[in-house]
Amino acid sequence: MMTVNEVSKLTGVSIRTLQYYDKIGLLAPAEYTGAGYRLYDDAALEKLQQILLFRELEFPLKDIKEIVTRSDFDKRKALDQQIGLLELKKEHIENLIDMCKGLKLRGVRKLDFKAFDISKIDEYAKRAKEQWGKTPEFKEFEEKDKNRTDSEKSDMMADFMKIFEEFGAMKDSDHASDKVQAQVKKLQAYITDHFYHCTDEILFSLGKMYTGAGEFTDNIDKMGGEGTAEFVYQAIKVYCGK
């Protein structure tokens, strides 16, 4: 048995998050001590690992809860999908590294946007979500995306990233200023028009993802300059009343 503190240190998952998982019925501890402290056994740790794998695939917690409690849940298949996704992300990061090395050698400012192509990762995530169930937002995105040509998709993503470039030009402004909040509204409207209905709740979740380090943060900061992703997140927090 491990205490909640020990599980947090072992996995990197905060104590508050573990407590929240217990509260919503996603991950209950094996038992509680007489003093009310949570204790976790190997089965609970295995389930936590499954949850973290699906979080890496960017599944909402409510969908993860439904998936891992299914009678037909295949742990091995879920792990195989996670391995495949990580391999694609590794390839994507290596492409970005090669691009940066090339720019350093050439000494030019022209960017090779092929390095930012995450279509394979998106396609893999799509297949995984088709396997484990669709959210309404995913269904809407699928419907909107099915008839788009590659050229249309490329133009759409260029326009999307342009929004973050515009955010970058506003970084010296107050997050709550009219022009910054109008830009957040523009971002939300763009997502709704081109991807799926973007509620304030979804927008806030996206904001956290933008500033969560990794490729999202890097790509946004490349468009708007260092700190843009964090600026966008703080502006979204104001917009959503967080």
C-alpha positions in Angstrom: 0.0 0.0 0.0 1.2 3.5 -0.8 0.0 6.8 0.7 -1.3 9.6 -1.5 2.0 11.5 -0.8 4.0 8.5 -2.0 1.9 8.1 -5.1 2.3 11.8 -5.9 6.1 11.5 -5.6 6.2 8.3 -7.7 4.0 9.5 -10.5 4.4 13.3 -10.6 0.6 13.6 -10.2 -0.3 16.3 -7.6 -2.0 15.3 -4.4 -4.8 17.7 -5.3 -5.3 15.9 -8.6 -5.4 12.5 -7.0 -8.0 13.8 -4.5 -10.0 15.2 -7.4 -9.9 11.9 -9.2 -11.3 10.2 -6.1 -14.0 12.9 -5.7 -15.3 12.4 -9.2 -15.2 8.6 -9.0 -12.4 8.2 -11.6 -9.7 6.7 -9.3 -10.7 5.6 -5.8 -8.0 4.5 -3.4 -7.9 0.8 -2.4 -8.9 1.8 1.2 -8.7 4.6 3.7 -7.0 4.5 7.1 -8.9 5.1 10.3 -7.8 8.7 10.1 -9.2 9.0 6.6 -5.9 9.0 4.6 -6.0 7.4 1.1 -4.0 4.2 0.4 -3.3 2.9 -3.1 -2.5 -0.7 -4.1 -1.0 -2.0 -7.3 -4.4 -2.2 -9.0 -5.1 1.4 -8.3 -1.6 2.4 -9.6 -2.3 0.4 -12.8 -5.6 2.2 -13.3 -3.8 5.6 -12.7 -1.4 4.7 -15.4 -4.3 4.0 -17.8 -5.8 7.4 -16.9 -2.5 9.2 -17.6 -2.2 7.4 -21.0 -5.6 8.7 -22.1 -4.8 12.1 -20.8 -1.7 12.1 -23.1 -4.2 11.4 -25.9 -6.1 14.6 -24.7 -9.3 12.8 -23.7 -11.6 14.6 -21.3 -11.8 13.1 -17.8 -15.5 12.2 -18.2 -14.7 10.2 -21.4 -11.7 8.5 -19.6 -14.0 7.5 -16.8 -16.4 5.9 -19.2 -13.6 4.1 -21.1 -11.7 2.5 -18.3 -14.8 1.2 -16.6 -16.1 -0.6 -19.8 -16.3 -4.3 -19.6 -14.6 -4.6 -23.0 -11.7 -2.3 -22.1 -8.5 -3.7 -23.7 -5.5 -2.5 -21.7 -3.0 -4.0 -24.1 -4.6 -2.2 -27.1 -4.7 1.1 -25.2 -0.9 0.7 -24.5 -0.2 -0.1 -28.1 -1.9 3.0 -29.2 0.0 5.1 -26.7 3.3 3.7 -27.9 2.3 4.6 -31.5 1.4 8.2 -30.6 4.6 8.7 -28.7 6.6 7.5 -31.6 4.9 10.0 -33.9 5.5 12.8 -31.4 9.2 11.8 -31.3 9.4 12.0 -35.0 7.7 15.4 -35.0 10.1 16.8 -32.4 13.1 15.4 -34.3 11.8 17.2 -37.5 11.6 20.5 -35.5 15.2 20.0 -34.2 16.5 19.3 -37.7 14.7 22.5 -38.9 16.2 24.6 -36.2 19.7 23.2 -36.9 19.2 24.0 -40.6 18.1 27.6 -39.8 21.2 28.0 -37.6 23.5 26.9 -40.3 21.9 28.9 -43.1 21.5 32.0 -41.0 18.1 32.9 -42.6 14.7 33.7 -41.2 12.6 31.7 -43.6 10.7 29.0 -41.8 10.1 25.6 -43.2 6.5 25.0 -42.1 6.7 21.3 -43.0 8.3 20.8 -39.6 5.2 22.0 -37.9 3.0 19.5 -39.7 1.3 17.4 -37.1 -1.2 15.8 -39.5 0.1 12.3 -38.7 -0.3 12.9 -34.9 -3.8 14.3 -35.5 -4.7 11.3 -37.7 -3.4 8.9 -35.1 -5.3 10.6 -32.3 -8.4 10.5 -34.5 -8.1 6.8 -35.0 -7.7 6.3 -31.3 -10.8 8.4 -30.5 -12.7 6.4 -33.1 -11.7 3.3 -31.3 -12.6 4.5 -27.8 -15.6 6.6 -28.5 -16.5 10.0 -29.9 -17.3 13.2 -28.0 -19.8 15.6 -29.6 -17.0 18.0 -30.4 -15.0 15.3 -32.2 -18.0 14.3 -34.2 -18.5 18.0 -35.3 -14.8 18.3 -36.2 -15.0 15.1 -38.2 -18.0 16.4 -40.1 -16.4 19.7 -40.9 -13.1 18.3 -41.9 -14.1 15.4 -44.1 -14.5 17.4 -47.4 -11.5 19.7 -46.9 -8.6 19.5 -49.3 -5.0 19.5 -48.2 -4.7 23.0 -49.5 -7.7 24.2 -47.6 -6.4 22.6 -44.4 -3.0 24.3 -44.9 -4.6 27.7 -45.4 -6.9 27.1 -42.4 -4.0 26.3 -40.1 -2.0 29.3 -41.4 -4.9 31.6 -40.5 -5.3 29.9 -37.2 -1.6 30.5 -36.3 -1.9 34.1 -37.5 -4.2 34.7 -34.6 -1.4 33.8 -32.2 1.0 36.1 -34.1 -1.5 38.9 -33.5 -1.6 38.0 -29.8 2.2 38.3 -29.8 1.9 41.9 -30.9 -0.3 42.6 -27.9 1.9 41.2 -25.1 2.6 44.6 -23.6 -1.2 45.2 -23.2 -3.3 44.3 -20.2 -4.9 40.9 -20.4 -8.3 42.5 -19.7 -8.0 45.3 -22.2 -10.7 45.5 -24.8 -8.4 44.7 -27.7 -7.0 41.6 -26.1 -10.4 40.3 -25.0 -11.6 40.9 -28.6 -8.7 38.8 -29.8 -9.7 36.0 -27.4 -13.3 36.2 -28.8 -11.8 36.0 -32.3 -9.9 32.9 -31.4 -13.0 31.2 -29.9 -15.0 32.1 -33.0 -12.4 30.7 -35.3 -12.3 27.4 -33.4 -16.1 27.2 -33.5 -16.3 28.0 -37.2 -13.5 25.7 -38.4 -13.2 22.9 -35.8 -16.0 22.4 -33.3 -18.3 24.5 -31.0 -15.9 26.1 -28.6 -17.6 26.8 -25.3 -15.9 28.9 -22.6 -15.1 25.6 -20.8 -13.4 24.1 -23.8 -11.6 27.4 -24.5 -10.2 27.5 -21.0 -9.0 23.9 -21.3 -7.3 24.8 -24.6 -5.6 27.7 -22.9 -4.1 25.4 -20.3 -2.9 23.1 -23.1 -1.3 26.1 -24.9 0.8 26.9 -21.9 1.6 23.4 -20.8 5.0 23.3 -22.5 5.8 21.0 -25.4 4.9 21.5 -29.1 1.8 23.7 -28.6 3.7 26.2 -26.4 6.7 26.2 -28.7 4.7 26.7 -31.9 2.7 29.5 -30.4 5.8 31.2 -29.1 7.4 30.9 -32.5 4.5 32.7 -34.1 4.1 35.5 -31.5 7.5 35.5 -29.7 8.5 34.1 -26.4 5.8 34.3 -23.7 2.9 34.4 -26.2 1.4 31.1 -25.1 1.3 32.2 -21.5 -0.1 35.6 -22.5 -2.9 33.9 -24.4 -3.7 31.6 -21.5 -3.9 34.6 -19.0 -6.2 36.5 -21.5 -8.4 33.4 -21.8 -8.7 33.1 -18.0 -10.0 36.7 -17.9 -12.4 36.0 -20.8 -13.7 32.9 -19.1 -14.0 34.5 -15.7 -11.4 32.2 -14.1 
